Amino acid sequence: MARGIDDFKRLLAEFRGLSTWAVGSAVTVPFAAALVDLSPPWPKGAVLTTAVVELLVLALVFQFLRRARKSLINGTLAVSALVLAVVSPIYLLQLSLYSYEVPTTRERFVKGDECTPDAKRVFADRCPDLGLDELRTAEYSAERLWTRRSVASIRVRLVLLWSASFVALSAALGSFLVYQLRAPRRPRRKVRKSPGLTSSEPG
């Protein structure tokens, strides 16, 4: 039991080390904290929730793959990297389309994809693709321009895409680290000094 916990702590330390190397600073929440500006506007604690998701994924990877065959680990790494490569651009596209920042407060909020009846009457030809100009007329309140159901749907969609990206990232790096940590280290070869190079004491 103690040996397994110690190995898992080593995995966490290596994972944190990779995140520090990747973002160039000692972040407390691996990866997610460095990408806080790209996190979904809702909920407010998305970064902290992501930290829990990362920890859970690492625990699952450690539990199921620490004694797995190399082929299974390679497969997990490849699939996770593929999912990350597909989901991340989709998330960034959705974030760009369905989020906005209030110029006065710098707060970020989520748009919807279905206009309210009032918004349809005023902005019929532009719904649901409304921007900051239309939001300014509604005091930057998304619920005045889009239905609550559509705003909630977009919120959940962004959170799921964000979480899926970090699940894939944690699974890929976790499977890589699990295999690397269990691989035996090669002992360093001792360099023998040549007898002809030894210095003699002065008489």
C-alpha positions as CSV (number, residue, x, y, z in Angstrom):
1,M,0.0,0.0,0.0
2,A,2.7,2.5,1.0
3,R,4.8,1.6,-2.1
4,G,1.8,2.3,-4.3
5,I,1.1,5.7,-2.7
6,D,4.8,6.6,-3.0
7,D,4.8,5.6,-6.7
8,F,1.7,7.7,-7.3
9,K,3.3,10.7,-5.5
10,R,6.2,10.3,-7.9
11,L,3.8,10.4,-10.8
12,L,2.2,13.6,-9.5
13,A,5.6,15.2,-9.1
14,E,6.6,14.3,-12.6
15,F,3.3,15.6,-14.0
16,R,3.7,18.9,-12.2
17,G,7.3,19.1,-13.4
18,L,6.1,18.6,-17.0
19,S,3.5,21.4,-16.6
20,T,6.2,23.7,-15.2
21,W,8.4,23.0,-18.1
22,A,5.6,23.5,-20.6
23,V,4.3,26.8,-19.3
24,G,7.6,28.2,-18.0
25,S,6.6,28.8,-14.4
26,A,5.8,27.0,-11.2
27,V,2.0,26.8,-11.4
28,T,0.1,25.3,-8.5
29,V,-2.6,23.7,-10.7
30,P,-0.9,21.9,-13.6
31,F,-1.6,23.3,-17.0
32,A,-5.1,24.6,-16.1
33,A,-3.9,27.5,-14.1
34,A,-1.7,28.7,-16.9
35,L,-4.6,28.6,-19.3
36,V,-7.1,30.4,-17.1
37,D,-7.7,33.0,-19.8
38,L,-8.9,30.2,-22.0
39,S,-11.1,28.6,-19.4
40,P,-14.9,28.7,-19.9
41,P,-16.6,31.8,-18.4
42,W,-19.0,29.5,-16.5
43,P,-18.7,28.2,-13.8
44,K,-16.4,30.6,-11.9
45,G,-14.4,27.7,-10.4
46,A,-13.7,25.9,-13.7
47,V,-9.9,25.9,-13.1
48,L,-10.2,24.3,-9.7
49,T,-12.7,21.8,-11.0
50,T,-10.2,20.9,-13.7
51,A,-7.5,20.3,-11.1
52,V,-9.8,17.6,-9.5
53,V,-10.5,16.1,-13.0
54,E,-6.7,15.9,-13.7
55,L,-6.1,14.2,-10.4
56,L,-8.9,11.7,-10.9
57,V,-7.6,10.9,-14.4
58,L,-4.1,10.4,-13.2
59,A,-5.3,8.1,-10.4
60,L,-7.2,6.0,-12.9
61,V,-4.3,5.8,-15.3
62,F,-2.0,4.9,-12.4
63,Q,-4.4,2.2,-11.1
64,F,-5.1,0.5,-14.5
65,L,-1.9,1.0,-16.5
66,R,1.0,0.8,-14.0
67,R,1.4,-3.0,-14.7
68,A,-0.2,-3.0,-18.2
69,R,1.6,-4.1,-21.4
70,K,3.5,-1.5,-23.4
71,S,1.1,-2.0,-26.3
72,L,-1.9,-1.0,-24.1
73,I,0.0,2.0,-22.8
74,N,1.0,3.1,-26.3
75,G,-2.6,2.7,-27.4
76,T,-3.9,4.8,-24.6
77,L,-1.3,7.5,-25.3
78,A,-2.1,7.5,-29.0
79,V,-5.9,7.7,-28.5
80,S,-5.6,10.4,-25.9
81,A,-3.4,12.5,-28.0
82,L,-5.8,12.1,-31.0
83,V,-8.8,13.2,-28.8
84,L,-6.8,16.2,-27.5
85,A,-5.9,17.2,-31.1
86,V,-9.6,17.0,-32.2
87,V,-11.4,18.4,-29.1
88,S,-9.1,21.4,-28.3
89,P,-9.7,23.2,-31.6
90,I,-13.4,22.6,-31.3
91,Y,-13.4,24.0,-27.8
92,L,-11.4,27.1,-29.0
93,L,-13.9,27.7,-31.9
94,Q,-16.9,27.4,-29.6
95,L,-15.3,29.7,-27.0
96,S,-14.7,32.3,-29.7
97,L,-18.2,32.1,-31.0
98,Y,-20.2,31.9,-27.8
99,S,-18.3,34.0,-25.2
100,Y,-17.9,37.7,-24.8
101,E,-16.2,40.1,-22.4
102,V,-17.9,43.2,-21.0
103,P,-15.6,46.1,-21.9
104,T,-16.2,48.1,-18.6
105,T,-15.7,45.2,-16.1
106,R,-13.6,42.8,-18.2
107,E,-15.9,40.0,-17.0
108,R,-16.6,37.1,-19.4
109,F,-20.0,35.6,-20.1
110,V,-21.6,33.0,-22.4
111,K,-23.9,33.7,-25.3
112,G,-26.8,31.6,-26.5
113,D,-27.8,30.2,-29.9
114,E,-31.5,30.9,-29.9
115,C,-32.8,34.5,-29.6
116,T,-35.7,35.6,-27.4
117,P,-38.9,36.7,-29.0
118,D,-38.0,40.4,-28.3
119,A,-34.6,40.0,-29.8
120,K,-36.0,38.4,-32.9
121,R,-38.3,41.4,-33.4
122,V,-35.5,43.9,-33.0
123,F,-32.6,42.0,-34.6
124,A,-34.5,39.6,-36.9
125,D,-31.9,39.4,-39.7
126,R,-28.9,39.0,-37.3
127,C,-30.2,36.5,-34.8
128,P,-28.7,34.5,-33.2
129,D,-25.3,35.8,-34.3
130,L,-25.3,39.0,-32.1
131,G,-22.2,40.8,-31.0
132,L,-21.1,43.5,-28.6
133,D,-23.1,46.2,-30.3
134,E,-26.4,44.3,-29.7
135,L,-25.3,43.3,-26.2
136,R,-24.7,47.0,-25.4
137,T,-28.3,47.7,-26.0
138,A,-29.2,45.0,-23.6
139,E,-26.8,46.1,-20.9
140,Y,-24.6,43.1,-21.7
141,S,-27.1,40.7,-20.3
142,A,-27.1,37.5,-22.4
143,E,-30.6,36.4,-21.1
144,R,-32.2,39.5,-22.7
145,L,-31.0,38.4,-26.2
146,W,-30.9,34.6,-26.0
147,T,-33.2,32.2,-24.2
148,R,-32.1,30.8,-20.9
149,R,-32.2,27.3,-22.2
150,S,-29.8,28.1,-25.1
151,V,-27.4,30.0,-22.8
152,A,-27.4,27.0,-20.3
153,S,-26.8,24.6,-23.2
154,I,-23.8,26.5,-24.5
155,R,-22.4,26.8,-20.9
156,V,-22.5,23.0,-20.5
157,R,-21.1,22.4,-24.0
158,L,-18.1,24.6,-23.2
159,V,-17.4,23.0,-19.9
160,L,-17.7,19.5,-21.4
161,L,-15.2,20.4,-24.2
162,W,-12.8,22.0,-21.8
163,S,-13.0,19.0,-19.4
164,A,-12.6,16.6,-22.3
165,S,-9.4,18.4,-23.4
166,F,-7.8,18.0,-20.0
167,V,-9.0,14.4,-19.6
168,A,-7.2,13.6,-22.8
169,L,-4.1,15.6,-21.8
170,S,-3.9,14.0,-18.4
171,A,-4.4,10.5,-19.8
172,A,-1.8,11.0,-22.5
173,L,0.9,12.4,-20.1
174,G,-0.1,10.1,-17.3
175,S,0.3,6.9,-19.5
176,F,3.6,8.2,-20.7
177,L,4.9,8.9,-17.2
178,V,3.6,5.6,-15.8
179,Y,5.6,3.6,-18.3
180,Q,8.7,5.8,-17.9
181,L,8.7,5.6,-14.1
182,R,8.5,1.8,-14.1
183,A,11.3,1.4,-16.7
184,P,14.5,0.3,-15.0
185,R,17.2,2.9,-15.0
186,R,20.5,2.0,-16.6
187,P,23.4,2.2,-14.1
188,R,26.0,4.7,-14.9
189,R,29.2,3.3,-16.3
190,K,32.2,4.0,-14.1
191,V,35.1,5.7,-16.0
192,R,38.4,4.0,-15.2
193,K,41.4,6.1,-15.0
194,S,44.3,5.2,-17.2
195,P,47.5,4.3,-15.2
196,G,49.5,6.5,-17.6
197,L,47.4,9.6,-16.6
198,T,47.9,9.5,-12.9
199,S,50.0,12.3,-11.5
200,S,53.0,11.5,-9.4
201,E,53.7,13.1,-6.0
202,P,56.8,15.4,-6.1
203,G,59.8,13.9,-4.2
